[in-house]
Amino acid sequence: MFERIILPITGSDESIAAAKFAIKLAVAHKSQIFAMTVIDTSIVRQIARASGKTPGEVEIDLEEDGWHHLYYVEELAKDNNVRINLMMEQGLPQERILAKARSLKAELIVLSQTSKRGTAGISTDRFVQYILEQSTCPVLIIR
């Protein structure tokens, strides 16, 4: 039923919980997971100003952090014999996630949701709402 699952990874506890659920789902449906981290280019300069780092340094830090979380999820998937592909993208996360879902013809997007406010003061609810409204495939939200 769900051959290809898109799994955005942020590294938050909720994101890791969503990954564990997606892996269980993949085991049951013999699915392939496409785990992705998106470097939000809209906030790199803000982080650079606040941290005193250059935008390039911030991007490197975010990429390293993103790969760390992706590799962790990869190990979880491999421990359960789930096929997984890791991807890192740059841009607006909601746009990159939806574009990747369309290009891979994904049957499901598994998202995590928190009640906290996201980066740059944007509510994670607005992020999830955008994905729900624009997705061409089902979206599963894990809280």
Rosetta constraint file for C-alpha pairs under 8 A:
AtomPair CA 1 CA 29 HARMONIC 6.46 0.50
AtomPair CA 1 CA 107 HARMONIC 7.76 0.50
AtomPair CA 2 CA 26 HARMONIC 7.71 0.50
AtomPair CA 2 CA 29 HARMONIC 6.25 0.50
AtomPair CA 2 CA 30 HARMONIC 7.96 0.50
AtomPair CA 2 CA 31 HARMONIC 5.90 0.50
AtomPair CA 2 CA 106 HARMONIC 7.86 0.50
AtomPair CA 2 CA 107 HARMONIC 5.33 0.50
AtomPair CA 2 CA 108 HARMONIC 6.47 0.50
AtomPair CA 3 CA 29 HARMONIC 7.20 0.50
AtomPair CA 3 CA 30 HARMONIC 6.94 0.50
AtomPair CA 3 CA 31 HARMONIC 4.39 0.50
AtomPair CA 3 CA 32 HARMONIC 5.91 0.50
AtomPair CA 3 CA 106 HARMONIC 7.44 0.50
AtomPair CA 3 CA 107 HARMONIC 6.63 0.50
AtomPair CA 4 CA 31 HARMONIC 5.76 0.50
AtomPair CA 4 CA 32 HARMONIC 5.03 0.50
AtomPair CA 4 CA 33 HARMONIC 5.95 0.50
AtomPair CA 4 CA 34 HARMONIC 7.16 0.50
AtomPair CA 4 CA 104 HARMONIC 7.62 0.50
AtomPair CA 4 CA 105 HARMONIC 7.45 0.50
AtomPair CA 4 CA 106 HARMONIC 4.81 0.50
AtomPair CA 4 CA 107 HARMONIC 5.69 0.50
AtomPair CA 4 CA 108 HARMONIC 6.83 0.50
AtomPair CA 5 CA 22 HARMONIC 7.81 0.50
AtomPair CA 5 CA 26 HARMONIC 7.89 0.50
AtomPair CA 5 CA 31 HARMONIC 6.93 0.50
AtomPair CA 5 CA 32 HARMONIC 6.22 0.50
AtomPair CA 5 CA 33 HARMONIC 4.79 0.50
AtomPair CA 5 CA 34 HARMONIC 5.97 0.50
AtomPair CA 5 CA 106 HARMONIC 5.73 0.50
AtomPair CA 5 CA 107 HARMONIC 6.21 0.50
AtomPair CA 5 CA 108 HARMONIC 4.95 0.50
AtomPair CA 5 CA 109 HARMONIC 5.74 0.50
AtomPair CA 5 CA 110 HARMONIC 7.12 0.50
AtomPair CA 6 CA 33 HARMONIC 6.07 0.50
AtomPair CA 6 CA 34 HARMONIC 4.89 0.50
AtomPair CA 6 CA 35 HARMONIC 6.08 0.50
AtomPair CA 6 CA 36 HARMONIC 7.47 0.50
AtomPair CA 6 CA 97 HARMONIC 7.74 0.50
AtomPair CA 6 CA 100 HARMONIC 7.92 0.50
AtomPair CA 6 CA 101 HARMONIC 6.38 0.50
AtomPair CA 6 CA 106 HARMONIC 6.55 0.50
AtomPair CA 6 CA 108 HARMONIC 6.29 0.50
AtomPair CA 6 CA 109 HARMONIC 4.67 0.50
AtomPair CA 6 CA 110 HARMONIC 6.28 0.50
AtomPair CA 7 CA 19 HARMONIC 6.88 0.50
AtomPair CA 7 CA 22 HARMONIC 7.48 0.50
AtomPair CA 7 CA 33 HARMONIC 6.72 0.50
AtomPair CA 7 CA 34 HARMONIC 5.90 0.50
AtomPair CA 7 CA 35 HARMONIC 4.55 0.50
AtomPair CA 7 CA 36 HARMONIC 6.13 0.50
AtomPair CA 7 CA 109 HARMONIC 6.09 0.50
AtomPair CA 7 CA 110 HARMONIC 5.27 0.50
AtomPair CA 7 CA 111 HARMONIC 6.66 0.50
AtomPair CA 8 CA 15 HARMONIC 7.69 0.50
AtomPair CA 8 CA 35 HARMONIC 5.72 0.50
AtomPair CA 8 CA 36 HARMONIC 4.81 0.50
AtomPair CA 8 CA 37 HARMONIC 5.76 0.50
AtomPair CA 8 CA 38 HARMONIC 7.77 0.50
AtomPair CA 8 CA 97 HARMONIC 7.21 0.50
AtomPair CA 8 CA 110 HARMONIC 7.26 0.50
AtomPair CA 8 CA 111 HARMONIC 6.49 0.50
AtomPair CA 9 CA 15 HARMONIC 5.71 0.50
AtomPair CA 9 CA 16 HARMONIC 7.31 0.50
AtomPair CA 9 CA 19 HARMONIC 7.60 0.50
AtomPair CA 9 CA 35 HARMONIC 6.55 0.50
AtomPair CA 9 CA 36 HARMONIC 5.78 0.50
AtomPair CA 9 CA 37 HARMONIC 5.20 0.50
AtomPair CA 9 CA 66 HARMONIC 7.82 0.50
AtomPair CA 9 CA 69 HARMONIC 7.12 0.50
AtomPair CA 9 CA 70 HARMONIC 6.89 0.50
AtomPair CA 10 CA 15 HARMONIC 5.91 0.50
AtomPair CA 10 CA 37 HARMONIC 6.35 0.50
AtomPair CA 10 CA 66 HARMONIC 7.09 0.50
AtomPair CA 10 CA 69 HARMONIC 7.35 0.50
AtomPair CA 11 CA 15 HARMONIC 5.87 0.50
AtomPair CA 11 CA 16 HARMONIC 6.36 0.50
AtomPair CA 11 CA 66 HARMONIC 7.35 0.50
AtomPair CA 11 CA 69 HARMONIC 5.45 0.50
AtomPair CA 12 CA 16 HARMONIC 6.34 0.50
AtomPair CA 13 CA 17 HARMONIC 6.22 0.50
AtomPair CA 14 CA 18 HARMONIC 6.18 0.50
AtomPair CA 14 CA 112 HARMONIC 5.55 0.50
AtomPair CA 14 CA 113 HARMONIC 6.69 0.50
AtomPair CA 14 CA 114 HARMONIC 6.90 0.50
AtomPair CA 14 CA 142 HARMONIC 7.55 0.50
AtomPair CA 14 CA 143 HARMONIC 6.60 0.50
AtomPair CA 15 CA 19 HARMONIC 6.20 0.50
AtomPair CA 15 CA 111 HARMONIC 7.33 0.50
AtomPair CA 15 CA 112 HARMONIC 5.11 0.50
AtomPair CA 15 CA 113 HARMONIC 7.78 0.50
AtomPair CA 16 CA 20 HARMONIC 6.26 0.50
AtomPair CA 16 CA 73 HARMONIC 7.47 0.50
AtomPair CA 17 CA 21 HARMONIC 6.31 0.50
AtomPair CA 17 CA 112 HARMONIC 7.70 0.50
AtomPair CA 17 CA 142 HARMONIC 7.56 0.50
AtomPair CA 18 CA 22 HARMONIC 6.05 0.50
AtomPair CA 18 CA 110 HARMONIC 6.78 0.50
AtomPair CA 18 CA 111 HARMONIC 6.50 0.50
AtomPair CA 18 CA 112 HARMONIC 5.53 0.50
AtomPair CA 18 CA 141 HARMONIC 7.97 0.50
AtomPair CA 18 CA 142 HARMONIC 5.52 0.50
AtomPair CA 18 CA 143 HARMONIC 7.77 0.50
AtomPair CA 19 CA 23 HARMONIC 6.11 0.50
AtomPair CA 19 CA 73 HARMONIC 6.77 0.50
AtomPair CA 19 CA 110 HARMONIC 7.93 0.50
AtomPair CA 20 CA 24 HARMONIC 6.41 0.50
AtomPair CA 20 CA 76 HARMONIC 7.50 0.50
AtomPair CA 21 CA 25 HARMONIC 6.23 0.50
AtomPair CA 21 CA 142 HARMONIC 7.99 0.50
AtomPair CA 22 CA 26 HARMONIC 6.00 0.50
AtomPair CA 22 CA 33 HARMONIC 7.85 0.50
AtomPair CA 22 CA 110 HARMONIC 6.66 0.50
AtomPair CA 23 CA 27 HARMONIC 6.17 0.50
AtomPair CA 23 CA 33 HARMONIC 7.75 0.50
AtomPair CA 23 CA 76 HARMONIC 7.78 0.50
AtomPair CA 23 CA 77 HARMONIC 6.04 0.50
AtomPair CA 23 CA 80 HARMONIC 7.49 0.50
AtomPair CA 23 CA 82 HARMONIC 6.90 0.50
AtomPair CA 24 CA 28 HARMONIC 6.39 0.50
AtomPair CA 25 CA 29 HARMONIC 6.18 0.50
AtomPair CA 25 CA 31 HARMONIC 7.67 0.50
AtomPair CA 26 CA 30 HARMONIC 5.26 0.50
AtomPair CA 26 CA 31 HARMONIC 4.38 0.50
AtomPair CA 26 CA 32 HARMONIC 6.56 0.50
AtomPair CA 26 CA 33 HARMONIC 7.18 0.50
AtomPair CA 26 CA 82 HARMONIC 6.57 0.50
AtomPair CA 27 CA 31 HARMONIC 6.72 0.50
AtomPair CA 27 CA 80 HARMONIC 7.20 0.50
AtomPair CA 27 CA 81 HARMONIC 7.63 0.50
AtomPair CA 27 CA 82 HARMONIC 6.34 0.50
AtomPair CA 30 CA 82 HARMONIC 7.45 0.50
AtomPair CA 31 CA 82 HARMONIC 7.26 0.50
AtomPair CA 31 CA 83 HARMONIC 7.25 0.50
AtomPair CA 32 CA 82 HARMONIC 6.64 0.50
AtomPair CA 32 CA 83 HARMONIC 4.92 0.50
AtomPair CA 32 CA 84 HARMONIC 5.70 0.50
AtomPair CA 32 CA 85 HARMONIC 7.83 0.50
AtomPair CA 33 CA 82 HARMONIC 7.54 0.50
AtomPair CA 33 CA 83 HARMONIC 6.29 0.50
AtomPair CA 33 CA 84 HARMONIC 4.67 0.50
AtomPair CA 33 CA 85 HARMONIC 6.32 0.50
AtomPair CA 34 CA 84 HARMONIC 5.78 0.50
AtomPair CA 34 CA 85 HARMONIC 4.84 0.50
AtomPair CA 34 CA 86 HARMONIC 6.06 0.50
AtomPair CA 34 CA 87 HARMONIC 7.24 0.50
AtomPair CA 35 CA 70 HARMONIC 6.91 0.50
AtomPair CA 35 CA 73 HARMONIC 7.92 0.50
AtomPair CA 35 CA 84 HARMONIC 6.97 0.50
AtomPair CA 35 CA 85 HARMONIC 6.11 0.50
AtomPair CA 35 CA 86 HARMONIC 5.05 0.50
AtomPair CA 35 CA 87 HARMONIC 6.23 0.50
AtomPair CA 36 CA 70 HARMONIC 7.25 0.50
AtomPair CA 36 CA 86 HARMONIC 5.86 0.50
AtomPair CA 36 CA 87 HARMONIC 4.61 0.50
AtomPair CA 36 CA 88 HARMONIC 5.57 0.50
AtomPair CA 36 CA 89 HARMONIC 7.35 0.50
AtomPair CA 36 CA 97 HARMONIC 7.98 0.50
AtomPair CA 37 CA 66 HARMONIC 5.93 0.50
AtomPair CA 37 CA 67 HARMONIC 7.86 0.50
AtomPair CA 37 CA 70 HARMONIC 7.34 0.50
AtomPair CA 37 CA 87 HARMONIC 6.49 0.50
AtomPair CA 37 CA 88 HARMONIC 4.98 0.50
AtomPair CA 37 CA 89 HARMONIC 6.38 0.50
AtomPair CA 38 CA 66 HARMONIC 7.99 0.50
AtomPair CA 38 CA 88 HARMONIC 5.78 0.50
AtomPair CA 38 CA 89 HARMONIC 4.71 0.50
AtomPair CA 38 CA 90 HARMONIC 5.33 0.50
AtomPair CA 38 CA 91 HARMONIC 6.74 0.50
AtomPair CA 38 CA 92 HARMONIC 7.43 0.50
AtomPair CA 38 CA 93 HARMONIC 5.38 0.50
AtomPair CA 38 CA 96 HARMONIC 7.22 0.50
AtomPair CA 38 CA 97 HARMONIC 7.99 0.50
AtomPair CA 39 CA 59 HARMONIC 7.42 0.50
AtomPair CA 39 CA 62 HARMONIC 6.66 0.50
AtomPair CA 39 CA 63 HARMONIC 6.96 0.50
AtomPair CA 39 CA 66 HARMONIC 8.00 0.50
AtomPair CA 39 CA 88 HARMONIC 7.46 0.50
AtomPair CA 39 CA 89 HARMONIC 6.18 0.50
AtomPair CA 39 CA 90 HARMONIC 4.64 0.50
AtomPair CA 39 CA 91 HARMONIC 6.26 0.50
AtomPair CA 39 CA 92 HARMONIC 7.72 0.50
AtomPair CA 39 CA 93 HARMONIC 7.27 0.50
AtomPair CA 40 CA 44 HARMONIC 6.87 0.50
AtomPair CA 40 CA 90 HARMONIC 6.14 0.50
AtomPair CA 40 CA 91 HARMONIC 5.25 0.50
AtomPair CA 40 CA 92 HARMONIC 5.31 0.50
AtomPair CA 40 CA 93 HARMONIC 6.02 0.50
AtomPair CA 41 CA 45 HARMONIC 7.95 0.50
AtomPair CA 41 CA 90 HARMONIC 6.28 0.50
AtomPair CA 41 CA 91 HARMONIC 5.06 0.50
AtomPair CA 41 CA 92 HARMONIC 6.50 0.50
AtomPair CA 42 CA 91 HARMONIC 7.23 0.50
AtomPair CA 42 CA 92 HARMONIC 6.77 0.50
AtomPair CA 43 CA 47 HARMONIC 6.22 0.50
AtomPair CA 43 CA 119 HARMONIC 7.42 0.50
AtomPair CA 43 CA 120 HARMONIC 6.72 0.50
AtomPair CA 44 CA 48 HARMONIC 6.13 0.50
AtomPair CA 44 CA 55 HARMONIC 5.92 0.50
AtomPair CA 44 CA 58 HARMONIC 6.39 0.50
AtomPair CA 44 CA 59 HARMONIC 6.71 0.50
AtomPair CA 45 CA 49 HARMONIC 6.16 0.50
AtomPair CA 45 CA 55 HARMONIC 5.65 0.50
AtomPair CA 46 CA 50 HARMONIC 6.25 0.50
AtomPair CA 47 CA 51 HARMONIC 5.91 0.50
AtomPair CA 47 CA 55 HARMONIC 7.89 0.50
AtomPair CA 47 CA 58 HARMONIC 7.02 0.50
AtomPair CA 48 CA 52 HARMONIC 5.62 0.50
AtomPair CA 48 CA 53 HARMONIC 4.86 0.50
AtomPair CA 48 CA 54 HARMONIC 5.50 0.50
AtomPair CA 48 CA 55 HARMONIC 5.36 0.50
AtomPair CA 48 CA 57 HARMONIC 7.98 0.50
AtomPair CA 48 CA 58 HARMONIC 6.09 0.50
AtomPair CA 49 CA 53 HARMONIC 6.95 0.50
AtomPair CA 49 CA 54 HARMONIC 7.89 0.50
AtomPair CA 53 CA 57 HARMONIC 6.00 0.50
AtomPair CA 53 CA 58 HARMONIC 6.42 0.50
AtomPair CA 54 CA 58 HARMONIC 6.34 0.50
AtomPair CA 55 CA 59 HARMONIC 6.18 0.50
AtomPair CA 56 CA 60 HARMONIC 6.27 0.50
AtomPair CA 57 CA 61 HARMONIC 6.20 0.50
AtomPair CA 58 CA 62 HARMONIC 6.11 0.50
AtomPair CA 59 CA 63 HARMONIC 6.02 0.50
AtomPair CA 60 CA 64 HARMONIC 6.10 0.50
AtomPair CA 61 CA 65 HARMONIC 6.14 0.50
AtomPair CA 62 CA 66 HARMONIC 5.96 0.50
AtomPair CA 63 CA 67 HARMONIC 6.12 0.50
AtomPair CA 63 CA 88 HARMONIC 7.83 0.50
AtomPair CA 64 CA 68 HARMONIC 6.18 0.50
AtomPair CA 65 CA 69 HARMONIC 6.49 0.50
AtomPair CA 66 CA 70 HARMONIC 6.18 0.50
AtomPair CA 66 CA 88 HARMONIC 7.65 0.50
AtomPair CA 67 CA 71 HARMONIC 5.95 0.50
AtomPair CA 67 CA 88 HARMONIC 7.78 0.50
AtomPair CA 68 CA 72 HARMONIC 6.37 0.50
AtomPair CA 69 CA 73 HARMONIC 6.37 0.50
AtomPair CA 70 CA 74 HARMONIC 6.09 0.50
AtomPair CA 70 CA 86 HARMONIC 6.55 0.50
AtomPair CA 71 CA 75 HARMONIC 6.28 0.50
AtomPair CA 72 CA 76 HARMONIC 6.52 0.50
AtomPair CA 73 CA 77 HARMONIC 6.21 0.50
AtomPair CA 74 CA 78 HARMONIC 6.09 0.50
AtomPair CA 74 CA 84 HARMONIC 6.56 0.50
AtomPair CA 74 CA 86 HARMONIC 7.60 0.50
AtomPair CA 75 CA 79 HARMONIC 6.04 0.50
AtomPair CA 76 CA 80 HARMONIC 6.64 0.50
AtomPair CA 77 CA 81 HARMONIC 6.23 0.50
AtomPair CA 77 CA 82 HARMONIC 4.97 0.50
AtomPair CA 77 CA 83 HARMONIC 6.99 0.50
AtomPair CA 77 CA 84 HARMONIC 6.73 0.50
AtomPair CA 78 CA 82 HARMONIC 5.61 0.50
AtomPair CA 78 CA 83 HARMONIC 7.13 0.50
AtomPair CA 78 CA 84 HARMONIC 7.80 0.50
AtomPair CA 89 CA 96 HARMONIC 7.03 0.50
AtomPair CA 90 CA 96 HARMONIC 7.60 0.50
AtomPair CA 91 CA 95 HARMONIC 7.51 0.50
AtomPair CA 91 CA 96 HARMONIC 6.50 0.50
AtomPair CA 92 CA 96 HARMONIC 6.17 0.50
AtomPair CA 93 CA 97 HARMONIC 5.98 0.50
AtomPair CA 94 CA 98 HARMONIC 6.24 0.50
AtomPair CA 94 CA 127 HARMONIC 6.60 0.50
AtomPair CA 94 CA 130 HARMONIC 7.16 0.50
AtomPair CA 94 CA 131 HARMONIC 6.23 0.50
AtomPair CA 95 CA 99 HARMONIC 6.05 0.50
AtomPair CA 96 CA 100 HARMONIC 6.03 0.50
AtomPair CA 97 CA 101 HARMONIC 6.16 0.50
AtomPair CA 98 CA 102 HARMONIC 6.21 0.50
AtomPair CA 98 CA 131 HARMONIC 7.06 0.50
AtomPair CA 98 CA 134 HARMONIC 7.51 0.50
AtomPair CA 98 CA 135 HARMONIC 6.22 0.50
AtomPair CA 99 CA 103 HARMONIC 6.12 0.50
AtomPair CA 100 CA 104 HARMONIC 5.99 0.50
AtomPair CA 101 CA 105 HARMONIC 5.78 0.50
AtomPair CA 101 CA 106 HARMONIC 4.98 0.50
AtomPair CA 101 CA 109 HARMONIC 7.43 0.50
AtomPair CA 101 CA 137 HARMONIC 7.90 0.50
AtomPair CA 102 CA 106 HARMONIC 6.55 0.50
AtomPair CA 102 CA 136 HARMONIC 7.31 0.50
AtomPair CA 106 CA 137 HARMONIC 6.92 0.50
AtomPair CA 107 CA 137 HARMONIC 5.56 0.50
AtomPair CA 107 CA 138 HARMONIC 6.68 0.50
AtomPair CA 108 CA 137 HARMONIC 5.75 0.50
AtomPair CA 108 CA 138 HARMONIC 5.10 0.50
AtomPair CA 108 CA 139 HARMONIC 5.73 0.50
AtomPair CA 108 CA 140 HARMONIC 7.21 0.50
AtomPair CA 109 CA 137 HARMONIC 7.26 0.50
AtomPair CA 109 CA 138 HARMONIC 6.47 0.50
AtomPair CA 109 CA 139 HARMONIC 4.75 0.50
AtomPair CA 109 CA 140 HARMONIC 6.15 0.50
AtomPair CA 110 CA 139 HARMONIC 5.94 0.50
AtomPair CA 110 CA 140 HARMONIC 4.81 0.50
AtomPair CA 110 CA 141 HARMONIC 6.00 0.50
AtomPair CA 110 CA 142 HARMONIC 7.27 0.50
AtomPair CA 111 CA 128 HARMONIC 7.73 0.50
AtomPair CA 111 CA 139 HARMONIC 7.22 0.50
AtomPair CA 111 CA 140 HARMONIC 6.12 0.50
AtomPair CA 111 CA 141 HARMONIC 4.85 0.50
AtomPair CA 111 CA 142 HARMONIC 6.07 0.50
AtomPair CA 112 CA 141 HARMONIC 5.61 0.50
AtomPair CA 112 CA 142 HARMONIC 4.81 0.50
AtomPair CA 112 CA 143 HARMONIC 5.93 0.50
AtomPair CA 113 CA 124 HARMONIC 6.73 0.50
AtomPair CA 113 CA 125 HARMONIC 7.32 0.50
AtomPair CA 113 CA 128 HARMONIC 7.31 0.50
AtomPair CA 113 CA 141 HARMONIC 6.59 0.50
AtomPair CA 113 CA 142 HARMONIC 6.28 0.50
AtomPair CA 113 CA 143 HARMONIC 5.33 0.50
AtomPair CA 114 CA 124 HARMONIC 6.74 0.50
AtomPair CA 114 CA 125 HARMONIC 7.88 0.50
AtomPair CA 114 CA 143 HARMONIC 6.54 0.50
AtomPair CA 115 CA 124 HARMONIC 7.14 0.50
AtomPair CA 115 CA 125 HARMONIC 7.51 0.50
AtomPair CA 116 CA 123 HARMONIC 7.21 0.50
AtomPair CA 116 CA 124 HARMONIC 6.96 0.50
AtomPair CA 117 CA 121 HARMONIC 5.86 0.50
AtomPair CA 117 CA 122 HARMONIC 6.06 0.50
AtomPair CA 117 CA 123 HARMONIC 4.63 0.50
AtomPair CA 117 CA 124 HARMONIC 5.88 0.50
AtomPair CA 118 CA 122 HARMONIC 5.15 0.50
AtomPair CA 118 CA 123 HARMONIC 5.34 0.50
AtomPair CA 118 CA 124 HARMONIC 5.34 0.50
AtomPair CA 122 CA 126 HARMONIC 7.14 0.50
AtomPair CA 122 CA 127 HARMONIC 7.76 0.50
AtomPair CA 123 CA 127 HARMONIC 6.81 0.50
AtomPair CA 124 CA 128 HARMONIC 6.21 0.50
AtomPair CA 125 CA 129 HARMONIC 5.91 0.50
AtomPair CA 126 CA 130 HARMONIC 6.06 0.50
AtomPair CA 127 CA 131 HARMONIC 6.47 0.50
AtomPair CA 128 CA 132 HARMONIC 6.14 0.50
AtomPair CA 129 CA 133 HARMONIC 6.11 0.50
AtomPair CA 130 CA 134 HARMONIC 6.07 0.50
AtomPair CA 131 CA 135 HARMONIC 5.59 0.50
AtomPair CA 131 CA 139 HARMONIC 7.88 0.50
AtomPair CA 132 CA 139 HARMONIC 6.50 0.50
AtomPair CA 135 CA 139 HARMONIC 7.47 0.50
